[in-house]
Amino acid sequence: MYRGPAWWIALLALGLYYLPLIAEVDYPWPPEQDILLLILAGAALGVWLVPEIGSRLSGVEPRPEALIFRAPFFALRVSYRRIRATRPTRFSEIFPRIPFRHRRWVEPFYDHTVLVIETAGYPIPARWIRWLLGPYLCLPEGTGFVCLVSDWMALSRMIDHYRAQHR
């Protein structure tokens, strides 16, 4: 959501930093403070880069010992014994109302099929999961997870396979 503005802020800060090399500019601050433009550009590039890396490191991973939800700095392990059932449904049926501030990044997936994993409970409080992994991972009503993956059928088969091994 912040990647576009962060990219433009970084370009603007770098442009202001290197502008005196091209043309004579009289900034309202002393030249010793030009380093602050580089710090701003670095911070903005960090805001741009973290989601890029995070999207490549995040996801759901069925393992023989547990189902793992990965984020760049956090992994949530859910035991297969805790899983009651899995079912496909539409994202729009689970979350019929999306806050305006989230619409831009949720709308591309709004009509996609998701895999709902109903569980007997959460390994940690649901508010922590929503804060660490996002507001759309936990079911709004009931206990479980919403998985938006490219192949929900394969994920469902793998979960069922590992659940059968743990019985």
Buried (B, 14 or more C-beta within 10 A) or exposed (E): EEBEEBBEBBEBBBEBBEEEEEEEEEEEEEEEEBEEBEEBBEBBBEBBBBBEEEEEEBEBEBEEEBBBBBBEEEBBEBEBEBBBEBEEEEBBEBBEEBEEEBEEEBEEEEEEBBBBBBBEEBBEEBEEBBEBBBBBBBBEEEBBBBBBBEEBEEBBEBBBEBBEEEE
